[in-house]
Amino acid sequence: MDEGVAPEINRDIYGMPAFVTLAVTDLDRTIDWYVNGLDFVVLFTVPDPTGKPALVHLRRWRYQDILVRLGEASGGGEWTISMMATRQQLDGLAERARKHGGGVVHGPVDTPWNTRDLRVTDPDGYTVVYTARRAEHELDERFSVMMQEQVRAQLGP
């Protein structure tokens, strides 16, 4: 990158090695802040069953991704950092964290968005989610179809 020249926003869908998820009380206000105040774009929106936004993927430059969802913000807001992992790593990570003690371990569990996640919270309350794509034969076809429909609807013909 040339000094002083920002890269263009890349709208490719790619595996994100790490990203932050923010739980916020006002989704529209937060999206406005990041899009209009901080040069992010809305990459895509995942609706809840009623059609309202449930999860919004914001991006600025490559690997500068933020996921925003509705939730209870407390003491500056709830956040998690998510890191890519392989399915093969998750059980071993969970066992190691449980044996170590001092924190909270949840999972690994399959999510509705076709990942298998291990959520670990350290003694200070900071949460890391190790996330891996589900195996091909374990994918929820309904979610895959819904995502394809959302992409078509948001990108247009």
Secondary structure, DSSP 8 states (H G I E B T S, - for coil): --TT------------SEEEEEEES-HHHHHHIIIIIH--EEEEEEE-TTSSEEEEEEESSTT-EEEEEE----SS-EEEEEEE--HHHHHHHHHHHHHH-SSEEEEEEE-TTSEEEEEEE-TTS-EEEEEEE--GGG--HHHHHHHHHHHHHHH--
